[in-house]
Amino acid sequence: MKSYRRKDIRNIPGEFSISKGLVVFNEVTLETGLVGDVSGGCISVAVRVTADRQLLTDNVVMPLKDCREANTEQKITVQRLLNKQHLVWDRRKGTLSESMYIPKAGQQVKVSLLDEHVILGAFKEIDRKGNLVLYCLMEENGTLRHSLHEEIGVTENWQITPIGTSARSRFVNALHREGIVWNGRLKRLEPLEIRINRGGNYYYLNDVLEICECRDSSRPSDRKRLECGNYFKERKDAELVQLI
């Protein structure tokens, strides 16, 4: 499976034009900055890292002509410094905020490099080597990976935030197109056409082949019925098996 390591991030494709939220390098001051706004021939920089790698959050104005796109190494430097101070960058708003968010296994998250090259997925762990691992993920181009162990590189190179409503919908839809759904409580992928939403009702046959209705609460008994095929979304489906 493809892994997003430091060397891979360097080759992320894309055209660059300076606009709010992007990352620039000032070739005069040798500072790397996050653009809060663009006006005329100037840019407002909300966050910057100096040549000696000091993180400054005082808003300054830079001439647009002095700036170019920051390279990946420069972006990673900014990302690591923000992570150390528990700060996250919102590219769309061009703003910085404090976050003490620590994901739990199974939670859906948004992973990015300074809110660029966004990866949506289900968090698994930070392994012993410090690498970020997801159960499943969707790349920015829509490619889905779901081996249940998707390593995407050194954790400190990434920004991890809770997934938003719109992003969650895109991720869920991508899984649905593959015919699967993510069960965060049980930390596994399940067939879409079989499993109902948690809290919904399903039908099963008891020991004397009577049809019983039950609420799916993701209990072990629900899982066992699903795995052995004694799990029906519609009563009529259970009736067909009952007649066999």
LUMBA-384150 format. One record per residue (C-alpha): residue in three letters; x, y, z; residue number from 1. Coordinates in Angstrom, 3 decimals. Example, Ala and Ser with C-alpha at 12.3 -4.5 7.8 and 13.67 -1.06 7.14 Angstrom:
<zamis>
{zami "ALA" {12.300 -4.500 7.800} 1},
{zami "SER" {13.670 -1.060 7.140} 2},
</zamis>
This chain:
<zamis>
{zami "MET" {0.000 0.000 0.000} 1},
{zami "LYS" {1.144 3.549 -0.749} 2},
{zami "SER" {2.676 5.411 2.197} 3},
{zami "TYR" {2.928 9.197 2.476} 4},
{zami "ARG" {6.388 9.771 3.870} 5},
{zami "ARG" {8.401 12.968 3.971} 6},
{zami "LYS" {10.003 12.310 0.585} 7},
{zami "ASP" {6.572 11.687 -0.967} 8},
{zami "ILE" {5.075 14.938 0.272} 9},
{zami "ARG" {7.803 16.819 -1.582} 10},
{zami "ASN" {6.326 15.709 -4.890} 11},
{zami "ILE" {2.697 16.682 -4.320} 12},
{zami "PRO" {1.572 18.175 -7.661} 13},
{zami "GLY" {-0.368 21.387 -8.117} 14},
{zami "GLU" {-0.189 24.903 -9.495} 15},
{zami "PHE" {0.419 27.810 -7.153} 16},
{zami "SER" {-0.999 31.318 -7.005} 17},
{zami "ILE" {-0.760 33.440 -3.883} 18},
{zami "SER" {-4.113 33.703 -2.129} 19},
{zami "LYS" {-5.503 33.597 1.386} 20},
{zami "GLY" {-4.542 30.542 3.380} 21},
{zami "LEU" {-1.508 29.472 1.352} 22},
{zami "VAL" {2.115 29.135 2.394} 23},
{zami "VAL" {4.769 31.494 0.992} 24},
{zami "PHE" {8.496 32.079 1.317} 25},
{zami "ASN" {9.848 35.631 1.390} 26},
{zami "GLU" {13.110 35.593 -0.592} 27},
{zami "VAL" {14.213 38.907 0.962} 28},
{zami "THR" {13.601 38.238 4.661} 29},
{zami "LEU" {13.984 34.439 4.314} 30},
{zami "GLU" {10.773 33.935 6.280} 31},
{zami "THR" {8.062 31.364 5.634} 32},
{zami "GLY" {4.545 32.683 6.192} 33},
{zami "LEU" {0.891 31.728 6.155} 34},
{zami "VAL" {-1.176 34.182 4.151} 35},
{zami "GLY" {-4.075 35.747 6.017} 36},
{zami "ASP" {-5.130 38.026 3.160} 37},
{zami "VAL" {-4.017 39.510 -0.165} 38},
{zami "SER" {-4.593 43.132 -1.136} 39},
{zami "GLY" {-3.094 44.850 -4.156} 40},
{zami "GLY" {0.634 44.231 -4.219} 41},
{zami "CYS" {0.837 43.139 -0.579} 42},
{zami "ILE" {0.021 40.115 1.504} 43},
{zami "SER" {-0.892 39.990 5.171} 44},
{zami "VAL" {0.959 37.187 6.943} 45},
{zami "ALA" {-0.726 35.854 10.061} 46},
{zami "VAL" {2.020 33.398 11.022} 47},
{zami "ARG" {5.663 33.284 10.029} 48},
{zami "VAL" {8.816 31.344 10.733} 49},
{zami "THR" {12.093 33.250 10.664} 50},
{zami "ALA" {15.343 32.114 9.081} 51},
{zami "ASP" {16.482 30.811 12.493} 52},
{zami "ARG" {13.205 28.848 12.853} 53},
{zami "GLN" {11.430 31.063 15.363} 54},
{zami "LEU" {7.631 30.982 15.186} 55},
{zami "LEU" {6.002 34.431 15.271} 56},
{zami "THR" {2.257 35.040 15.299} 57},
{zami "ASP" {2.230 38.830 14.975} 58},
{zami "ASN" {0.505 39.964 11.787} 59},
{zami "VAL" {2.900 41.596 9.288} 60},
{zami "VAL" {2.610 42.864 5.706} 61},
{zami "MET" {4.954 41.685 2.946} 62},
{zami "PRO" {5.347 42.831 -0.679} 63},
{zami "LEU" {3.794 40.273 -2.976} 64},
{zami "LYS" {6.752 40.477 -5.357} 65},
{zami "ASP" {9.133 39.252 -2.657} 66},
{zami "CYS" {7.235 36.009 -2.134} 67},
{zami "ARG" {6.983 32.646 -3.837} 68},
{zami "GLU" {5.446 29.311 -2.931} 69},
{zami "ALA" {7.142 27.694 0.054} 70},
{zami "ASN" {8.692 24.328 -0.692} 71},
{zami "THR" {7.659 21.214 1.193} 72},
{zami "GLU" {10.579 21.303 3.630} 73},
{zami "GLN" {9.637 24.857 4.597} 74},
{zami "LYS" {5.989 23.875 5.019} 75},
{zami "ILE" {6.930 20.937 7.217} 76},
{zami "THR" {9.062 23.213 9.392} 77},
{zami "VAL" {6.058 25.502 9.957} 78},
{zami "GLN" {3.764 22.543 10.589} 79},
{zami "ARG" {6.068 21.058 13.219} 80},
{zami "LEU" {6.388 24.357 15.069} 81},
{zami "LEU" {2.613 24.832 15.069} 82},
{zami "ASN" {2.113 21.305 16.395} 83},
{zami "LYS" {4.492 21.958 19.280} 84},
{zami "GLN" {2.354 24.916 20.344} 85},
{zami "HIS" {-0.953 23.105 19.710} 86},
{zami "LEU" {-1.933 25.507 16.943} 87},
{zami "VAL" {-3.895 24.654 13.790} 88},
{zami "TRP" {-4.175 26.548 10.517} 89},
{zami "ASP" {-7.477 27.089 8.718} 90},
{zami "ARG" {-6.608 27.626 5.063} 91},
{zami "ARG" {-10.092 28.700 4.005} 92},
{zami "LYS" {-10.405 31.375 6.695} 93},
{zami "GLY" {-6.711 32.284 6.792} 94},
{zami "THR" {-6.716 32.085 10.585} 95},
{zami "LEU" {-4.848 30.334 13.380} 96},
{zami "SER" {-6.467 28.736 16.424} 97},
{zami "GLU" {-5.461 26.695 19.453} 98},
{zami "SER" {-6.390 23.021 19.593} 99},
{zami "MET" {-5.690 20.312 22.169} 100},
{zami "TYR" {-7.443 17.689 20.055} 101},
{zami "ILE" {-6.213 14.129 20.520} 102},
{zami "PRO" {-8.050 11.614 18.322} 103},
{zami "LYS" {-9.253 8.282 19.653} 104},
{zami "ALA" {-9.013 5.030 17.745} 105},
{zami "GLY" {-11.900 4.706 15.318} 106},
{zami "GLN" {-12.689 8.430 15.093} 107},
{zami "GLN" {-12.901 10.028 11.678} 108},
{zami "VAL" {-10.303 12.771 11.214} 109},
{zami "LYS" {-8.958 15.296 8.754} 110},
{zami "VAL" {-5.196 15.061 8.207} 111},
{zami "SER" {-3.292 17.714 6.272} 112},
{zami "LEU" {-0.063 19.598 5.787} 113},
{zami "LEU" {-1.059 23.130 6.859} 114},
{zami "ASP" {-4.590 22.418 5.639} 115},
{zami "GLU" {-3.239 21.405 2.200} 116},
{zami "HIS" {-3.185 17.916 0.649} 117},
{zami "VAL" {-6.113 16.871 2.822} 118},
{zami "ILE" {-6.556 13.218 3.739} 119},
{zami "LEU" {-9.810 12.051 5.344} 120},
{zami "GLY" {-9.873 8.831 7.289} 121},
{zami "ALA" {-10.400 6.816 10.447} 122},
{zami "PHE" {-7.634 7.221 13.038} 123},
{zami "LYS" {-5.944 4.043 14.261} 124},
{zami "GLU" {-2.773 4.938 16.152} 125},
{zami "ILE" {0.583 6.632 16.355} 126},
{zami "ASP" {2.962 3.686 16.218} 127},
{zami "ARG" {6.211 3.176 18.123} 128},
{zami "LYS" {8.172 4.924 15.387} 129},
{zami "GLY" {5.968 8.005 15.618} 130},
{zami "ASN" {4.167 7.319 12.357} 131},
{zami "LEU" {0.514 8.207 11.889} 132},
{zami "VAL" {-1.628 5.199 10.994} 133},
{zami "LEU" {-5.240 5.212 9.776} 134},
{zami "TYR" {-7.607 2.287 9.391} 135},
{zami "CYS" {-8.836 3.630 6.079} 136},
{zami "LEU" {-8.459 6.888 4.173} 137},
{zami "MET" {-9.495 8.930 1.192} 138},
{zami "GLU" {-6.862 10.936 -0.635} 139},
{zami "GLU" {-7.542 14.446 -1.908} 140},
{zami "ASN" {-8.105 13.083 -5.428} 141},
{zami "GLY" {-10.797 10.721 -4.122} 142},
{zami "THR" {-8.702 7.543 -4.090} 143},
{zami "LEU" {-9.813 5.262 -1.270} 144},
{zami "ARG" {-7.476 2.979 0.706} 145},
{zami "HIS" {-8.802 0.595 3.341} 146},
{zami "SER" {-6.280 -2.059 4.380} 147},
{zami "LEU" {-7.041 -1.270 8.078} 148},
{zami "HIS" {-3.392 -0.221 8.461} 149},
{zami "GLU" {-2.613 2.783 6.274} 150},
{zami "GLU" {0.645 4.428 7.375} 151},
{zami "ILE" {0.936 8.012 6.103} 152},
{zami "GLY" {4.228 9.156 7.588} 153},
{zami "VAL" {5.711 10.955 10.592} 154},
{zami "THR" {2.935 12.331 12.783} 155},
{zami "GLU" {4.631 15.639 13.590} 156},
{zami "ASN" {4.630 16.500 9.865} 157},
{zami "TRP" {0.830 16.547 9.814} 158},
{zami "GLN" {-2.034 18.587 11.212} 159},
{zami "ILE" {-4.796 16.416 12.693} 160},
{zami "THR" {-8.224 17.931 13.289} 161},
{zami "PRO" {-11.783 16.618 13.764} 162},
{zami "ILE" {-13.521 15.937 10.479} 163},
{zami "GLY" {-16.162 18.473 9.427} 164},
{zami "THR" {-19.688 17.730 8.259} 165},
{zami "SER" {-18.956 18.246 4.559} 166},
{zami "ALA" {-15.718 16.261 4.672} 167},
{zami "ARG" {-17.399 13.448 6.587} 168},
{zami "SER" {-20.079 13.240 3.915} 169},
{zami "ARG" {-17.438 12.982 1.153} 170},
{zami "PHE" {-15.612 10.244 3.027} 171},
{zami "VAL" {-18.784 8.276 3.756} 172},
{zami "ASN" {-19.893 8.562 0.123} 173},
{zami "ALA" {-16.511 7.280 -1.067} 174},
{zami "LEU" {-16.875 4.241 1.191} 175},
{zami "HIS" {-20.429 3.697 -0.021} 176},
{zami "ARG" {-19.220 3.613 -3.616} 177},
{zami "GLU" {-17.019 0.704 -2.573} 178},
{zami "GLY" {-19.992 -0.979 -0.919} 179},
{zami "ILE" {-18.654 -0.567 2.620} 180},
{zami "VAL" {-19.295 1.518 5.733} 181},
{zami "TRP" {-16.994 2.431 8.631} 182},
{zami "ASN" {-18.059 1.251 12.113} 183},
{zami "GLY" {-16.098 3.497 14.469} 184},
{zami "ARG" {-17.250 1.774 17.627} 185},
{zami "LEU" {-16.106 -1.664 16.503} 186},
{zami "LYS" {-13.229 -0.180 14.465} 187},
{zami "ARG" {-13.931 -2.118 11.311} 188},
{zami "LEU" {-15.373 -1.875 7.802} 189},
{zami "GLU" {-18.696 -3.558 7.158} 190},
{zami "PRO" {-20.708 -4.366 4.019} 191},
{zami "LEU" {-23.033 -1.483 3.220} 192},
{zami "GLU" {-25.816 -3.631 1.830} 193},
{zami "ILE" {-26.088 -5.699 5.025} 194},
{zami "ARG" {-25.456 -3.506 8.046} 195},
{zami "ILE" {-28.057 -0.952 9.066} 196},
{zami "ASN" {-27.279 2.239 10.954} 197},
{zami "ARG" {-26.571 1.803 14.648} 198},
{zami "GLY" {-29.823 2.108 16.576} 199},
{zami "GLY" {-31.934 0.769 13.736} 200},
{zami "ASN" {-33.911 -2.473 13.822} 201},
{zami "TYR" {-33.080 -5.729 12.081} 202},
{zami "TYR" {-34.485 -9.264 12.077} 203},
{zami "TYR" {-32.977 -12.639 12.945} 204},
{zami "LEU" {-34.033 -16.232 13.540} 205},
{zami "ASN" {-33.831 -17.648 17.056} 206},
{zami "ASP" {-33.060 -21.249 18.040} 207},
{zami "VAL" {-36.547 -22.455 17.107} 208},
{zami "LEU" {-36.586 -20.516 13.816} 209},
{zami "GLU" {-38.893 -17.798 15.064} 210},
{zami "ILE" {-38.388 -14.361 13.525} 211},
{zami "CYS" {-37.278 -11.826 16.110} 212},
{zami "GLU" {-36.871 -8.073 15.755} 213},
{zami "CYS" {-33.890 -6.458 17.455} 214},
{zami "ARG" {-32.253 -3.054 17.736} 215},
{zami "ASP" {-28.657 -2.974 16.473} 216},
{zami "SER" {-26.536 -1.489 19.263} 217},
{zami "SER" {-23.214 -2.866 17.949} 218},
{zami "ARG" {-23.193 -5.516 20.668} 219},
{zami "PRO" {-21.261 -8.791 20.275} 220},
{zami "SER" {-24.556 -10.588 19.604} 221},
{zami "ASP" {-25.345 -8.191 16.749} 222},
{zami "ARG" {-21.903 -8.781 15.251} 223},
{zami "LYS" {-22.165 -12.561 15.537} 224},
{zami "ARG" {-25.525 -12.598 13.753} 225},
{zami "LEU" {-24.124 -10.392 11.013} 226},
{zami "GLU" {-21.044 -12.580 10.554} 227},
{zami "CYS" {-23.011 -15.832 10.352} 228},
{zami "GLY" {-25.664 -14.433 8.007} 229},
{zami "ASN" {-28.500 -14.411 10.555} 230},
{zami "TYR" {-29.082 -10.686 10.090} 231},
{zami "PHE" {-31.830 -9.264 7.866} 232},
{zami "LYS" {-32.751 -5.683 7.082} 233},
{zami "GLU" {-36.278 -6.668 6.029} 234},
{zami "ARG" {-38.647 -9.165 7.696} 235},
{zami "LYS" {-39.461 -10.665 4.305} 236},
{zami "ASP" {-35.794 -11.654 3.899} 237},
{zami "ALA" {-35.914 -13.549 7.206} 238},
{zami "GLU" {-39.163 -15.207 6.122} 239},
{zami "LEU" {-37.519 -16.537 2.961} 240},
{zami "VAL" {-34.801 -18.230 5.018} 241},
{zami "GLN" {-37.402 -19.499 7.506} 242},
{zami "LEU" {-39.172 -21.353 4.721} 243},
{zami "ILE" {-36.097 -23.172 3.497} 244},
</zamis>
